[in-house]
Amino acid sequence: MRSYLILIMCFLFLIQYFVQQTWLGYVVVILVLAAFFASVKEAKGFPRIIGSIMMGTGMILEFYKGAGINGISEGMLLILPLLCLVTLAPLLSIPLKLGGYFEAIDLLLRNLLHHPKRLFAGITTSLFILSPILSLGSVRLISEFLSDLKLPSAMSAKSYLIGFSSAILWSPYFASVSLVLYYLDMSVGKYILYGIGLSVLSLIIGNMLFALWEKKHPIRHGTAPELPLTEKSRKQLVLLALFVSLLMSFSLAIEYVTKWSMIVIVCIISCILPLLWAVTTKSWSKLLPLLKDYRDHSVPMMNNEIMLFSSAGLLAHAIQGTNLANSVSNLLTVVANQSFLLFALCVIILVVMITYIGIHQIAVIAALAMQLNANQLGISSLSLAMLLLLCWSISTALSPFSGLNLMVCRIVGISGFEAGIRANGVHLTVMAILGLGIIMFIS
Protein backbone atom coordinates (compact mmCIF):
# COMPACT_ATOMS: atom_id res chain seq x y z
CA MET A 1 0.00 0.00 0.00
CA ARG A 2 2.85 2.37 0.91
CA SER A 3 4.48 1.74 -2.48
CA TYR A 4 1.32 2.81 -4.30
CA LEU A 5 1.10 5.93 -2.10
CA ILE A 6 4.66 6.99 -3.02
CA LEU A 7 4.29 6.16 -6.72
CA ILE A 8 0.96 8.02 -7.00
CA MET A 9 2.64 10.99 -5.31
CA CYS A 10 5.36 10.96 -7.99
CA PHE A 11 3.01 10.68 -10.96
CA LEU A 12 0.69 13.40 -9.63
CA PHE A 13 3.73 15.66 -9.25
CA LEU A 14 4.61 15.16 -12.92
CA ILE A 15 1.03 16.00 -13.89
CA GLN A 16 1.01 19.04 -11.59
CA TYR A 17 4.25 20.31 -13.17
CA PHE A 18 2.53 20.65 -16.54
CA VAL A 19 -1.07 21.53 -15.62
CA GLN A 20 -0.28 23.84 -12.64
CA GLN A 21 -3.56 23.33 -10.81
CA THR A 22 -3.60 24.70 -7.24
CA TRP A 23 -5.96 22.04 -5.90
CA LEU A 24 -3.75 19.28 -7.31
CA GLY A 25 -0.75 20.85 -5.56
CA TYR A 26 -2.52 20.54 -2.19
CA VAL A 27 -3.36 16.90 -2.95
CA VAL A 28 0.29 16.19 -3.67
CA VAL A 29 1.38 17.90 -0.44
CA ILE A 30 -1.01 15.71 1.53
CA LEU A 31 0.49 12.65 -0.16
CA VAL A 32 4.03 13.81 0.70
CA LEU A 33 3.12 14.18 4.37
CA ALA A 34 1.39 10.80 4.32
CA ALA A 35 4.47 9.21 2.73
CA PHE A 36 6.68 10.84 5.38
CA PHE A 37 4.67 9.55 8.34
CA ALA A 38 4.36 6.11 6.74
CA SER A 39 8.15 6.05 6.32
CA VAL A 40 8.75 7.20 9.90
CA LYS A 41 6.69 4.26 11.06
CA GLU A 42 8.91 1.81 9.17
CA ALA A 43 12.29 3.50 9.68
CA LYS A 44 14.59 2.68 12.58
CA GLY A 45 17.51 4.11 14.49
CA PHE A 46 19.14 7.50 14.06
CA PRO A 47 17.55 8.41 10.67
CA ARG A 48 14.11 8.08 12.25
CA ILE A 49 15.09 10.35 15.15
CA ILE A 50 16.82 13.05 13.10
CA GLY A 51 14.08 12.98 10.43
CA SER A 52 11.37 13.50 13.03
CA ILE A 53 13.36 16.32 14.66
CA MET A 54 13.90 18.11 11.33
CA MET A 55 10.24 17.78 10.32
CA GLY A 56 9.00 18.98 13.72
CA THR A 57 11.45 21.89 13.77
CA GLY A 58 10.50 22.87 10.22
CA MET A 59 6.79 22.93 11.05
CA ILE A 60 7.36 24.96 14.23
CA LEU A 61 9.48 27.49 12.34
CA GLU A 62 6.85 27.88 9.62
CA PHE A 63 4.20 28.71 12.21
CA TYR A 64 6.64 30.95 14.11
CA LYS A 65 7.30 32.92 10.89
CA GLY A 66 3.55 33.25 10.38
CA ALA A 67 3.55 31.15 7.20
CA GLY A 68 1.68 28.27 8.82
CA ILE A 69 0.06 25.71 6.54
CA ASN A 70 0.97 27.64 3.40
CA GLY A 71 4.64 27.66 4.41
CA ILE A 72 4.60 23.92 5.05
CA SER A 73 2.93 23.36 1.67
CA GLU A 74 5.54 25.49 -0.10
CA GLY A 75 8.35 23.59 1.64
CA MET A 76 6.88 20.25 0.63
CA LEU A 77 6.41 21.36 -2.98
CA LEU A 78 10.00 22.61 -3.14
CA ILE A 79 11.44 19.25 -2.06
CA LEU A 80 8.90 17.12 -3.92
CA PRO A 81 10.90 17.03 -7.19
CA LEU A 82 13.81 15.42 -5.38
CA LEU A 83 11.56 12.85 -3.72
CA CYS A 84 10.30 11.87 -7.15
CA LEU A 85 13.85 11.76 -8.50
CA VAL A 86 15.16 9.35 -5.85
CA THR A 87 12.01 7.22 -6.20
CA LEU A 88 11.88 6.91 -9.99
CA ALA A 89 15.59 6.99 -10.96
CA PRO A 90 16.17 3.33 -9.90
CA LEU A 91 13.95 2.31 -12.81
CA LEU A 92 16.93 3.14 -15.05
CA SER A 93 18.75 0.10 -13.68
CA ILE A 94 16.19 -2.29 -15.18
CA PRO A 95 17.58 -2.12 -18.76
CA LEU A 96 21.06 -2.75 -17.34
CA LYS A 97 19.83 -5.82 -15.49
CA LEU A 98 18.05 -7.11 -18.58
CA GLY A 99 21.16 -6.57 -20.71
CA GLY A 100 23.49 -8.44 -18.35
CA TYR A 101 25.82 -5.46 -17.91
CA PHE A 102 26.32 -6.03 -14.19
CA GLU A 103 27.84 -9.45 -14.85
CA ALA A 104 30.39 -7.80 -17.15
CA ILE A 105 31.43 -5.43 -14.34
CA ASP A 106 31.76 -8.38 -11.96
CA LEU A 107 34.08 -10.19 -14.38
CA LEU A 108 36.14 -7.03 -14.94
CA LEU A 109 36.77 -6.48 -11.22
CA ARG A 110 37.65 -10.12 -10.64
CA ASN A 111 40.05 -9.99 -13.56
CA LEU A 112 41.87 -7.08 -11.86
CA LEU A 113 42.21 -8.81 -8.48
CA HIS A 114 45.97 -9.35 -8.80
CA HIS A 115 46.59 -5.72 -9.77
CA PRO A 116 45.53 -3.57 -6.76
CA LYS A 117 45.99 -0.21 -8.47
CA ARG A 118 43.98 -1.32 -11.51
CA LEU A 119 41.35 -2.89 -9.26
CA PHE A 120 41.02 0.36 -7.29
CA ALA A 121 40.67 2.29 -10.55
CA GLY A 122 38.08 -0.24 -11.73
CA ILE A 123 36.01 0.09 -8.54
CA THR A 124 36.07 3.90 -8.47
CA THR A 125 35.34 4.20 -12.20
CA SER A 126 32.48 1.69 -11.96
CA LEU A 127 30.93 3.69 -9.12
CA PHE A 128 31.52 6.90 -11.07
CA ILE A 129 29.46 5.49 -13.95
CA LEU A 130 26.83 3.48 -12.04
CA SER A 131 26.10 5.80 -9.08
CA PRO A 132 24.07 8.35 -11.09
CA ILE A 133 21.73 5.52 -12.07
CA LEU A 134 21.74 3.26 -9.01
CA SER A 135 22.57 5.83 -6.28
CA LEU A 136 23.65 3.99 -3.11
CA GLY A 137 22.59 0.76 -4.75
CA SER A 138 25.81 0.98 -6.78
CA VAL A 139 27.91 0.63 -3.61
CA ARG A 140 25.83 -2.33 -2.51
CA LEU A 141 26.17 -3.93 -5.94
CA ILE A 142 29.96 -3.53 -6.14
CA SER A 143 30.38 -4.79 -2.58
CA GLU A 144 28.42 -7.92 -3.47
CA PHE A 145 30.75 -8.53 -6.42
CA LEU A 146 33.78 -8.20 -4.14
CA SER A 147 32.39 -9.90 -1.03
CA ASP A 148 34.42 -13.10 -1.44
CA LEU A 149 37.68 -11.37 -2.41
CA LYS A 150 38.52 -10.24 1.15
CA LEU A 151 39.93 -6.82 0.26
CA PRO A 152 41.54 -4.75 3.04
CA SER A 153 38.95 -2.60 4.83
CA ALA A 154 40.94 0.59 4.17
CA MET A 155 41.04 -0.13 0.43
CA SER A 156 37.30 -0.78 0.32
CA ALA A 157 36.50 2.37 2.31
CA LYS A 158 38.73 4.48 0.07
CA SER A 159 37.36 3.10 -3.20
CA TYR A 160 33.66 3.25 -2.24
CA LEU A 161 33.76 6.77 -0.83
CA ILE A 162 35.98 8.21 -3.57
CA GLY A 163 33.99 6.67 -6.42
CA PHE A 164 30.59 7.68 -5.05
CA SER A 165 31.49 11.14 -3.74
CA SER A 166 33.10 11.99 -7.09
CA ALA A 167 29.85 11.19 -8.91
CA ILE A 168 27.96 13.54 -6.58
CA LEU A 169 29.73 16.45 -8.27
CA TRP A 170 28.50 15.98 -11.81
CA SER A 171 25.36 13.94 -12.44
CA PRO A 172 21.91 15.56 -12.81
CA TYR A 173 20.53 12.14 -11.89
CA PHE A 174 21.77 12.80 -8.34
CA ALA A 175 19.79 14.81 -5.81
CA SER A 176 22.87 16.97 -5.15
CA VAL A 177 23.26 18.48 -8.63
CA SER A 178 19.52 18.63 -9.23
CA LEU A 179 18.80 20.43 -5.96
CA VAL A 180 21.59 23.01 -6.15
CA LEU A 181 20.94 23.93 -9.78
CA TYR A 182 17.17 23.92 -9.18
CA TYR A 183 17.41 26.45 -6.34
CA LEU A 184 20.01 28.58 -8.13
CA ASP A 185 17.78 28.57 -11.26
CA MET A 186 20.66 27.34 -13.40
CA SER A 187 20.50 24.90 -16.30
CA VAL A 188 22.45 21.65 -16.14
CA GLY A 189 23.94 22.38 -19.55
CA LYS A 190 25.81 25.41 -18.16
CA TYR A 191 27.26 23.39 -15.30
CA ILE A 192 27.85 19.80 -16.36
CA LEU A 193 31.24 20.17 -18.07
CA TYR A 194 32.64 21.89 -14.99
CA GLY A 195 31.07 19.24 -12.77
CA ILE A 196 32.57 16.42 -14.82
CA GLY A 197 35.94 18.17 -14.66
CA LEU A 198 35.79 18.32 -10.84
CA SER A 199 34.67 14.68 -10.68
CA VAL A 200 37.46 13.43 -12.91
CA LEU A 201 39.96 15.45 -10.88
CA SER A 202 38.64 13.78 -7.71
CA LEU A 203 39.07 10.33 -9.27
CA ILE A 204 42.61 11.10 -10.42
CA ILE A 205 43.62 12.43 -6.99
CA GLY A 206 42.04 9.44 -5.26
CA ASN A 207 43.83 6.93 -7.47
CA MET A 208 47.18 8.71 -7.13
CA LEU A 209 46.90 8.78 -3.35
CA PHE A 210 45.91 5.11 -3.29
CA ALA A 211 48.99 4.24 -5.35
CA LEU A 212 51.14 5.95 -2.69
CA TRP A 213 49.22 4.21 0.10
CA GLU A 214 49.56 0.81 -1.57
CA LYS A 215 53.35 1.15 -1.69
CA LYS A 216 53.38 1.36 2.11
CA HIS A 217 50.69 -1.29 2.54
CA PRO A 218 51.28 -3.95 -0.18
CA ILE A 219 48.21 -6.01 -0.97
CA ARG A 220 48.73 -9.69 -1.64
CA HIS A 221 46.13 -12.16 -2.85
CA GLY A 222 46.00 -15.87 -3.35
CA THR A 223 47.08 -17.77 -6.40
CA ALA A 224 43.69 -17.88 -8.13
CA PRO A 225 44.22 -17.76 -11.90
CA GLU A 226 43.37 -14.66 -13.88
CA LEU A 227 40.41 -15.04 -16.20
CA PRO A 228 40.65 -12.90 -19.32
CA LEU A 229 37.57 -10.89 -20.28
CA THR A 230 35.52 -12.39 -23.04
CA GLU A 231 34.71 -10.41 -26.17
CA LYS A 232 31.09 -10.26 -25.04
CA SER A 233 32.05 -8.76 -21.67
CA ARG A 234 34.27 -6.15 -23.29
CA LYS A 235 31.44 -5.20 -25.63
CA GLN A 236 29.01 -4.89 -22.71
CA LEU A 237 31.37 -2.60 -20.80
CA VAL A 238 31.70 -0.33 -23.82
CA LEU A 239 27.93 -0.35 -24.28
CA LEU A 240 27.44 0.50 -20.60
CA ALA A 241 29.63 3.60 -20.89
CA LEU A 242 27.84 4.51 -24.11
CA PHE A 243 24.45 4.00 -22.43
CA VAL A 244 25.29 6.47 -19.64
CA SER A 245 26.75 8.99 -22.10
CA LEU A 246 23.69 8.85 -24.35
CA LEU A 247 21.41 9.11 -21.34
CA MET A 248 23.10 12.32 -20.21
CA SER A 249 23.28 13.75 -23.73
CA PHE A 250 19.61 13.04 -24.39
CA SER A 251 18.61 14.66 -21.08
CA LEU A 252 20.63 17.79 -21.86
CA ALA A 253 19.15 17.97 -25.36
CA ILE A 254 15.60 17.80 -23.98
CA GLU A 255 16.42 20.50 -21.40
CA TYR A 256 17.86 22.75 -24.11
CA VAL A 257 14.83 22.36 -26.38
CA THR A 258 11.97 22.34 -23.85
CA LYS A 259 13.44 24.39 -20.96
CA TRP A 260 11.81 21.90 -18.58
CA SER A 261 13.33 21.22 -15.17
CA MET A 262 16.05 18.56 -15.41
CA ILE A 263 14.46 16.75 -12.47
CA VAL A 264 11.22 16.38 -14.41
CA ILE A 265 13.12 15.23 -17.50
CA VAL A 266 14.97 12.56 -15.49
CA CYS A 267 11.74 11.34 -13.91
CA ILE A 268 10.01 11.03 -17.29
CA ILE A 269 12.99 9.24 -18.86
CA SER A 270 13.17 6.88 -15.87
CA CYS A 271 9.54 5.86 -16.45
CA ILE A 272 9.72 5.56 -20.23
CA LEU A 273 13.15 3.96 -20.79
CA PRO A 274 12.35 0.48 -19.34
CA LEU A 275 9.22 0.33 -21.50
CA LEU A 276 11.14 1.33 -24.63
CA TRP A 277 13.79 -1.26 -23.83
CA ALA A 278 11.17 -3.98 -23.49
CA VAL A 279 9.55 -2.96 -26.78
CA THR A 280 12.80 -2.86 -28.77
CA THR A 281 14.19 -6.09 -27.31
CA LYS A 282 10.81 -7.86 -27.07
CA SER A 283 11.50 -8.79 -23.44
CA TRP A 284 8.18 -8.02 -21.75
CA SER A 285 8.24 -11.34 -19.95
CA LYS A 286 11.54 -10.37 -18.30
CA LEU A 287 10.50 -6.78 -17.62
CA LEU A 288 7.32 -7.46 -15.65
CA PRO A 289 9.02 -9.38 -12.78
CA LEU A 290 11.58 -6.58 -12.41
CA LEU A 291 8.83 -3.94 -12.28
CA LYS A 292 7.04 -5.98 -9.65
CA ASP A 293 10.27 -6.31 -7.66
CA TYR A 294 10.77 -2.54 -7.91
CA ARG A 295 7.24 -1.93 -6.61
CA ASP A 296 7.36 -4.50 -3.82
CA HIS A 297 10.96 -4.14 -2.64
CA SER A 298 12.82 -1.11 -4.03
CA VAL A 299 10.17 1.51 -3.24
CA PRO A 300 9.41 0.24 0.30
CA MET A 301 13.16 0.27 1.06
CA MET A 302 13.27 4.05 0.54
CA ASN A 303 12.06 4.82 4.07
CA ASN A 304 15.16 6.79 5.01
CA GLU A 305 15.31 8.71 1.72
CA ILE A 306 11.64 9.73 1.80
CA MET A 307 11.81 10.69 5.46
CA LEU A 308 15.15 12.54 5.41
CA PHE A 309 14.59 14.34 2.11
CA SER A 310 11.12 15.61 2.97
CA SER A 311 12.04 16.69 6.52
CA ALA A 312 15.35 18.28 5.49
CA GLY A 313 13.65 20.09 2.61
CA LEU A 314 10.97 21.53 4.85
CA LEU A 315 13.57 22.57 7.42
CA ALA A 316 15.63 24.32 4.73
CA HIS A 317 12.56 26.23 3.53
CA ALA A 318 11.54 27.09 7.09
CA ILE A 319 15.00 28.43 7.95
CA GLN A 320 14.90 30.78 4.96
CA GLY A 321 14.09 34.34 6.05
CA THR A 322 14.61 33.71 9.78
CA ASN A 323 16.82 36.04 11.81
CA LEU A 324 19.47 33.34 12.08
CA ALA A 325 19.49 32.67 8.33
CA ASN A 326 19.58 36.38 7.52
CA SER A 327 22.44 36.95 9.97
CA VAL A 328 24.48 34.08 8.51
CA SER A 329 23.73 35.27 4.98
CA ASN A 330 24.73 38.86 5.77
CA LEU A 331 27.92 37.70 7.48
CA LEU A 332 28.89 35.48 4.55
CA THR A 333 28.15 38.31 2.13
CA VAL A 334 30.45 40.65 4.04
CA VAL A 335 33.17 37.99 4.13
CA ALA A 336 32.76 37.28 0.39
CA ASN A 337 33.17 40.95 -0.45
CA GLN A 338 36.45 40.95 1.49
CA SER A 339 37.86 37.60 0.37
CA PHE A 340 36.29 34.87 -1.75
CA LEU A 341 38.74 32.31 -0.35
CA LEU A 342 37.74 33.09 3.23
CA PHE A 343 34.07 32.96 2.23
CA ALA A 344 34.51 29.56 0.57
CA LEU A 345 36.37 28.17 3.60
CA CYS A 346 33.61 29.43 5.90
CA VAL A 347 30.95 27.72 3.78
CA ILE A 348 32.86 24.40 3.69
CA ILE A 349 33.46 24.45 7.46
CA LEU A 350 29.83 25.38 8.14
CA VAL A 351 28.45 22.57 5.96
CA VAL A 352 30.88 19.95 7.30
CA MET A 353 30.19 20.87 10.94
CA ILE A 354 26.41 20.79 10.59
CA THR A 355 26.31 17.56 8.58
CA TYR A 356 28.84 15.88 10.87
CA ILE A 357 26.35 16.01 13.76
CA GLY A 358 23.67 14.34 11.65
CA ILE A 359 21.77 17.10 9.82
CA HIS A 360 21.24 16.04 6.20
CA GLN A 361 23.08 17.88 3.41
CA ILE A 362 19.77 18.91 1.87
CA ALA A 363 18.84 20.99 4.92
CA VAL A 364 22.00 23.08 5.12
CA ILE A 365 22.92 23.31 1.43
CA ALA A 366 19.36 23.98 0.27
CA ALA A 367 19.07 26.70 2.90
CA LEU A 368 22.32 28.27 1.66
CA ALA A 369 21.25 27.98 -1.98
CA MET A 370 17.94 29.70 -1.23
CA GLN A 371 19.43 32.34 1.07
CA LEU A 372 22.64 33.36 -0.72
CA ASN A 373 22.61 35.66 -3.75
CA ALA A 374 25.51 35.22 -6.16
CA ASN A 375 25.33 38.85 -7.34
CA GLN A 376 25.49 40.19 -3.79
CA LEU A 377 28.43 37.89 -3.10
CA GLY A 378 30.23 39.26 -6.15
CA ILE A 379 30.58 35.83 -7.79
CA SER A 380 28.87 33.95 -10.59
CA SER A 381 26.07 31.44 -10.08
CA LEU A 382 28.38 28.81 -11.57
CA SER A 383 31.02 29.43 -8.88
CA LEU A 384 28.41 29.26 -6.12
CA ALA A 385 26.99 26.02 -7.55
CA MET A 386 30.44 24.42 -7.76
CA LEU A 387 31.24 25.48 -4.19
CA LEU A 388 27.99 24.08 -2.77
CA LEU A 389 28.41 20.79 -4.64
CA LEU A 390 32.03 20.52 -3.49
CA CYS A 391 30.72 20.96 0.07
CA TRP A 392 28.08 18.29 -0.55
CA SER A 393 30.66 15.80 -1.84
CA ILE A 394 33.12 16.40 1.02
CA SER A 395 30.48 16.31 3.76
CA THR A 396 28.90 13.13 2.36
CA ALA A 397 32.22 11.31 2.62
CA LEU A 398 33.12 12.77 6.04
CA SER A 399 29.84 12.69 7.96
CA PRO A 400 29.42 9.45 9.96
CA PHE A 401 25.65 9.88 9.58
CA SER A 402 25.46 10.21 5.79
CA GLY A 403 23.78 7.36 3.94
CA LEU A 404 27.01 6.66 2.07
CA ASN A 405 29.18 6.51 5.19
CA LEU A 406 26.68 4.39 7.10
CA MET A 407 26.49 1.87 4.25
CA VAL A 408 30.26 1.69 3.80
CA CYS A 409 30.78 1.21 7.54
CA ARG A 410 28.23 -1.59 7.57
CA ILE A 411 29.84 -3.30 4.56
CA VAL A 412 33.48 -2.87 5.58
CA GLY A 413 33.06 -3.23 9.33
CA ILE A 414 34.76 -0.03 10.51
CA SER A 415 33.58 3.15 12.23
CA GLY A 416 32.40 6.30 10.49
CA PHE A 417 35.48 8.16 11.70
CA GLU A 418 37.80 5.53 10.21
CA ALA A 419 35.94 5.45 6.89
CA GLY A 420 35.61 9.21 6.55
CA ILE A 421 38.53 11.00 8.15
CA ARG A 422 41.17 8.31 8.59
CA ALA A 423 40.76 6.55 5.22
CA ASN A 424 39.82 9.55 3.08
CA GLY A 425 40.83 12.67 5.00
CA VAL A 426 43.91 13.35 2.86
CA HIS A 427 41.99 12.89 -0.40
CA LEU A 428 39.19 15.21 0.71
CA THR A 429 41.67 17.85 1.93
CA VAL A 430 43.60 17.83 -1.36
CA MET A 431 40.33 17.88 -3.31
CA ALA A 432 39.07 20.84 -1.28
CA ILE A 433 42.27 22.82 -1.93
CA LEU A 434 42.38 22.12 -5.65
CA GLY A 435 38.61 22.53 -6.00
CA LEU A 436 38.72 25.93 -4.34
CA GLY A 437 41.59 26.95 -6.60
CA ILE A 438 39.57 26.05 -9.69
CA ILE A 439 36.44 27.82 -8.40
CA MET A 440 38.45 30.95 -7.59
CA PHE A 441 39.93 30.91 -11.09
CA ILE A 442 36.47 30.60 -12.66
CA SER A 443 34.94 33.29 -10.44
N, C-alpha and C positions, 0 to 999 in steps of 0.2 A: 504493500500500500504506500509506504514511504517513497519507494522508487517512482511510482506514478505521480505522487505529489511533486517531487523534484523535477521530473521530466516535463510535466504540465507547466510548471513554473517557467522552465526554460523556453518552451515553445510559445507560451503566451507573451514572454518578453520579446521574442523575435517579431511576433505580430504587432505588439505595442510599438515597437521601434518604427514600423512603417505606417501604421494607421494613426498613432498619436491620439488615442482616445483617453480622456482623463479617468473615466470610470474603470477602464481596463487596467490603468496604472494602479489604482487602489486595489483591484483584485490581485494583481501580481504582488503588491506589497504584503497583502494578507498571506499569500502563499509563501513568501520569503520568511515571514515570521513563523508560520506553521512549520516550515522546513527546519528553521533554526531550533525551535523547541523540540521537534521530533529528533533532531540530531543530538541535542543536549541529553535527551533521555537515553540514547544509545551509547554516547561517548563515555570515556572513562579517564581517570587520572588528571594530570595537570591541564591538558587542553580543555577539558570540561570546566575546570575551575576558572582558568584565565578567560575562556570564552564567555562564561556567565558574568564575570566581573566587567569585561569590556562592554558587553551588551547593556548591563544594568547601569554602568557609568554613562554610557552614551545616551540612554533614555533620560537619565536624571539631568544631564547637561542640556539636552534639548528643551526640557521643561523649564530649567533654570534660565535659559536664554529667552524663553517666551515663545519658542517655536512650536513646542508641544507635538501634537500628532503630525502636523504638516512637516515639521523638522525630521521626525522619525521616518516619515514616508520618503522625503527627499534623500535621506541617508541610505535607505534601503534601495531606492532606485539608482543611486549613484554606484553602489557596489554590485547591483544585480548583474550587469554585464560580465563581471569577473566570475560570479557564481555559475553563470551559464557556460563560460569558457572552460572552467575546470571540470564541469560536469560532462560537456559534450566532446571536448577534445580527445578523450580516450577512444572515441569511435574511430579515430584515424589509425589506430593500431590494428584494426580488424583486417584491412587489406594486407598488412605486413605479415600477420599470422597466416592468412590464407595463402600467401605467396611463398611461405617457408623461409623468409629472410632472417628470422631469429636463429634458425639452425645454422645458417651460414656464419653469423657472428660468433656463435658458440664454437664452431670449428676453427675460425680464425684465431680466437683467443687461446684455444688449446694448442694450436700450432706454434704459438709464440711463447709457450711455457718456459722453454729453456733459454729464452732471451729476455731477461727482466726489463731492460729498457724498452724493447719493442713491445713487450706485453703491456707495460705501463702506458705507452703511447696508444696501443690498441684499445685499452680500457677507457682512457680519457677521451679519445676521439669517438668511440662508440657512444659514450654518454653525451658528448657534444652534439652528435647527430640525432640520437634517439630521444633525449630529454624533452625537446620541444613537443614531441608527439606523445610520449608516454609519461611525462612529468616524473614524479618519484617512482613510478612503476619501472622506469629504466634502470634505476639503481637496484631495485629488487630483482629485475630480470638478469642483469649482469652478475649479481651476487649468486644467483642460482646456477648460472653457467660455471662459476668459479668455486662453488661450494666444496667440491672434492679435491681441489688443487692445493689447499692448505697454504695460502699465501700469508706472508707476515702481516700482522694487524696494522702496522704502520703503513705498509705499502697499500693495503686496501683502503685505509682511511684517506691517504693522500690522493689516490686515483679517483675514488668516488666523489670526494668533495671538490677536487679541482675540475673534473669533467663536468659535474652538474653545475657548480657555481659559475663556470665559464659560459655555459649555455644561457644562464639567467640574463646575461648582458645583451643578448642579440635577438632572441626569437620573439616575434609577435604572438606566438602560440603559448607563451608563458604569461602568467598574470603580471609579472614584474614589468616587462616592456609595455604590455597593453595598458596597465593602470597608469604608469607615469606619463606615457604619451597621450592617453585619454584625458587626464587632468590638465596637462600642459597644452592641450588642443594642438597637437603636433602630429603630422602624418608619419607613418612608419617609413615611407619611402625616403623622407629627409634624414632619417636616423640610422637605418639598418646597416649601411656600409660602415659607419663609425662604430656601431655596436659589434659587428662582425670583426672589425679590426681589433677592438678591445678584447674580444673573446679569444681570438687567435693568439694575441699577445699573452693572455693568461695561460693558455695551453702551452705555449713555447716556454714561458718562465717555469711553469710547473714541471715540465719534462726535463728542463735543464737542471733544476734543483734536485729532482729525483735522481738524475744521473750522478750528481755529486754525492747524494746521500747513499746511493747504492755502492759507490766505491768504498765507503766506510763500513757499510753493512752488506757484504756480499750475500746474494741469495742463491742457494743451491737447491736443486730439485733432484728427484729420483732419476732413474735411467729409463723412464718410459720413452719409447721411440717417437720421433716426430712424424706426424702424418701430414703429408703435403695437401694443400687445398686442391679440391677438384675443380675442373673447369666450370662446373655448374655453380659451385660456391663462389668462385671469383666473379662470375657474371651476376650473381645475386647481390653481392656486395656493391658492385658498380651500380646496379639498378636501384639499390637502397639509397645511395648518395644522390642519384639522379632523381629519385622520387621526392626526397626532401627538398632538393633544389627547385624542382618544378612546382612543388607545393607552395614554396615561398614566393616564387616568381609569379605564379598565378594569383596569389593573394594580393601581391603588390599591384598587379595589373588591374585587378577588380577595384582596388582602392583608388587608383589613379583615375579610372574611368567614371566610377559611380560616386566617389567621395563619401562612401559609407564608412562607418566606424570599422576599424580592422577587427575588433572583437566580434561584431556581427558577421563579418565576412568569414572569420574562422569558424564560428558556430554553424553557419550555413554549409560551408564546405565539409565540416565534420559529419553533418547529417547526410549529405548527398553522396560523398565519396564512396562509402561502403556499398551503397546501392548501385552506383555506376560500375564499381568493380565487379559486383555480382552479375550485372547485366552483360558486361563485356567478356567476362570469363565463364559465363554460364554456370556459376557456382552457388546458386540459391540454396541448395541443400546444405552446403557448408556454412553459408552466411547465417541462416536462421538460428542454429545453436549458439553461435557467437553473440548474436544480438540478445538472445535470451540470457546468456551468461552475463552480458553487460548489464542488463536490466536487473537480474536477480542477485548479482554479486558485486559488480564494479560500482554501481550507483549507491547501494547501501553502505559500501565501505568508505564513502566520502563524508562520514560524520564530522571528522575533525576539520576538513576543508570547508564544508558548509557552515559549520559553527564559527570557526575562527575568521573566515572571510567576511561573513555578514556582521559579526560583532565588531571586528576591527574597522570595517568600513563605516559603520554607524558612529563609532567612537571618533574616527578621523573627521567625519562631517560635523559631529557635535563640538569638537574642539575648535573648529574653524570659527573665527570671530570672537572667541573668548578673550578675556584680559590676558591670560597666560599666553595664548597663541599670538596675540597681537604684540605682546612684549618681546617674545622670542623672535618674531618676524622683524620687528623694528631693530632689535639688537643685531640680528644677522645682516640686515640691510646696512646698518652703520659699519659693521665689520667689513662687509663686501666692498663698500665704497673706499675703505682704507687699504684693504689687501685681499685680493681674491684668494690667495693661498691660505691665509688665516681663516677666511670664511669657509673654504672647502674643508679644512681640517676640523673646524668647529662642527660642521654638518656631519662629517664622518664619525667623530667622537660621540656626538649626540645620538645618532642612529644606533651605533654599536652599543652604547650604554643602555639605551632603552630596550633594545631587542634582547640584550644579554640577560635581562631580568625576566624575560618571558613575554613581553608585549610583541605582537606580531608586526612584521615589517609593513604590512598594509596600513596599520594604524598610524605609525609615525611618518612614513614616507608619503602616504596619501595626504596627511595633514600638511606636510611641508609643501607638497606639490600644489595644494589648493591655496595655501597661505602666502607662499613666496611669489613675487613678481619679478621675472627676469629683467624687465626694463628698469625697475627700481634698483635692482642689484647691479646694474651696469654690465650684464652679461647676456649672451644669447640664450634662447630657449634650448638650443641644442646642447650647450655647455651645462645648463642646469639639469637637463634630462640625463646626460652622461654621468654627471656627479651623483644624482639620486640612484641611478642603476648600479653604479660602482659601490655605493653604500649598501644597496640591497644585496649584491653579490657577496661582499665581505661579511656583512652581518649574518647572512644565511649560513655561511661556513663556520663562523665563530660562535654564534649563539647556541648554547647547549639545549635550548628549547625549540629551535627551528625543526620543522618536519624532516629536513635533510639530515641534520645532525643526530636527531633521535633515531632515525632509521639506520644510519651508519653505525651508531653506537650499538644498536641492537644486533646488527649483522656481524660486526667485527668483535664485539665483546669488550669494548673499552669505554671510558667515561667521555662525557662531552668536552671536558677540558682537554683531554688527551687528543681527541679527534680534531678539535678546532684549533686550539692554540699551539699545543705541542707538535702535532703532526703537520699543521699547515700555516702556523704563524709566520714563518719566514716568507712563504709564498705570498700570503695576503699582504704582508708589509711591503714587499718589493712591488707587488701589483698596485698597491695604493699609491706608492711614490711615482711609478711610471705613469699610472693612470692620471694622476693629478697633473703631471707634467704635460701630457697630451691635451688634457682639457684646458689647461692654462694657455697652451699654444693656440688652440682653436678659438678660445674666447678672445 
